[in-house]
Amino acid sequence: MTRIENRPLRALLGVLTSLKLTIVCMAALMVLVVACTLAQVHLGTWGAVNVYMRSWLVWWDVPGTVLSVPVFPGGALAGAVLAVNLIAAQLKRLELSWKKAGLWIVHAGLILLVIGEFVTGMFQQDMQLAFEEGHTANYVEYPRENELAVIDVTDPAWDEVYGIPETLLARADEVQVPGTPITLKVKRFLKNADLAMRTPNDAPAIATAGVGTSIRVAELPPVTTDDRPNATAAFVEPVAGGRSYGTWLVSALLAAPQQFVYEGRTYQLAMRSRRVYLPYSLTLKDFTHDVYPGTEIPKNFSSLVHLNNPARGESRDVLIYMNQPLRYDGKAFYQASFGKGDTLSILQVVSNPGWLLPYISCVLVTVGLLVHFAITMRRSMRRRAAAAEAHS
Amino acid sequence: MIVGALVLAASGCQRESVSHFRVPKSAPAPEPAGMAAMPAGMGGGMGAPGMAGDVPPPAQPTGSSALAWTLPKGWNEVRGGGAMRYATITPPASGGKVEVTVIVLPGPAGGELANVNRWRGQIGLPPLDDAALASARKHVKTRAGDVSVYDFLGEGQQKTRVVAGFTFTEGNTWFLKMSGDASAVGARKPEFVSLLESLRLDAN
């Protein structure tokens, strides 16, 4: 009876620990790498990695329909199964003895490497900080995601900033802005749109207030390459205290915010890159762009940044240059780009809770190989000594 | 894996919710990151200014309410030419990047100080206050009324410069901005000022 009950479990354990599963996972990952590389032509690097590597399943949109069907395991699924397979195989096959200590450490390092890539793929946040010489920034932005910022600017010293993610605007008919009396009715959402001045021949504007009354909006297909962000736009109707404040056009192409007043409080509306404010600030003191003498070939880019964190009593200068990021408060600030006649510096800001795991795994593999080598050498020397003794 | 999936789902939900930050007031923000990656020299800043005030009038800059101007010799113009632009004007090549944009918006469009500080922010200069704004302002008389003219030189190794005219007429705010490499903008400034001097309402 017990044997029958355990049979499926044993079969599952057999599958999980099998070398065939390892090979299948490795083959799936190889296929995904090739497909992801080819797809970068149409989707851009970021888009292709999201579709093939950072997903549980690869989906295929059936042409001519709204159907989307899974056709292949994604990188996350293949990697997770591989990690489970490696752990299970390790526990089943490798004997627990001091002789195998080195191999145990090597395998632990390899498993940690797979887990590290999984954590990075799923939890890494890529943001940006663009500032000019002399400017101070206390926020970072997601360059590929937008938000509708509703900002209460009434207080002379503080702004209350409410960020509504574009994903929420895309699927909600109305959004209650928490902490405010404002409800935003979403009349229309456009992931990407171009703006132009209206002409008398255009259809009546959707917007009834603000600058949108003079603007023609043309929907564009979403951007799929890495070099440009989507110019997200929406028509929203703020309602507060039972009164409508008209329908406003908000767009990432409109540089300055629009505003309305409710009971003496001034609220601004602005579509912009999704922003995360920091409890500290960074000031760009100087950006330097060195080239090799007599050429235009870049030699080095560096940003001299002043870090100010009143809460920790920190106020110091930091030099950020190629491959030398500032690691601070769980984020790494890398020199990524520049512009505006070498007065603007763009830092890539990466938040990755698993950034240490690859380093630890490399150390583990190295230590494991050294331990295994030492054990094997010791055993070999003992054998030689025993053989020499037998001959003498 | 189940725990991992739950954590993942939770983090996904977090990104869907409305965020809230209480932040100290700051200087004018730099250009959006996407614009910032533009080639050096042009200084970005082609986006349109916004609109302040509660429900402004929806005016149309057509017919008798639209501005017209006379192009200096050798200059070219296209209507539109970019998001939010009324016109894009290109001077002849003069050893550097330079471009003139014309943007028109109904109403006060955020006001003169906010827009001037936005231009200054685009070339890395700190904001001005009302007193400093008045001393930086020059005037050009035109048939369409008085035009405020500002000239700012940015900092940095490769200097950028903005010369911009600002006028409010027939319920619309007009921005005529020449920006680019400092030397090229300097070379074209007299012709740009003559373009500003030629401003008139289209009906005249």
Interface residues (C-beta under 8 A of the other chain):
Chain A: A80 V84 F118 M122 F123 Q128 A130 F131 E132 E133 G134 H135 T136 A137 N138 Y139 E141 P143 E147 V153 P156 A157 W158 D159 E160 V161 Y162 G163 I164 P165 T167 L168 V175 V177 P178 G179 D194 L195 A196 M197 R198 T199 P200 A205 A209 G210 V211 T213 S214 I215 D227 R228 P229 A231 Y245 G246 A252 L253 L254 A255 A256 P257 Q258 Q259 F260 V261 A270 R272 S273 V276 Y277 F287 H289 S337 F338 G339 K340 G341 D342 T343 L344 I346
Chain B: M1 G4 L8 S11 R15 E16 S17 V18 S19 H20 F21 R22 V23 P24 K25 S26 A27 P30 E31 P32 A33 G34 A36 A37 M38 P39 A40 G41 G43 G44 G47 A48 P49 G50 M51 A52 G53 D54 V55 P56 P58 A59 Q60 P61 T62 G80 A83 M84 R85 Y86 V104 L105 P106 A109 G110 A114 N115 R118 G121 Q122 I123 G124 L125 P126 G154 E155 G156 Q157 Q158 K159 T160 D181
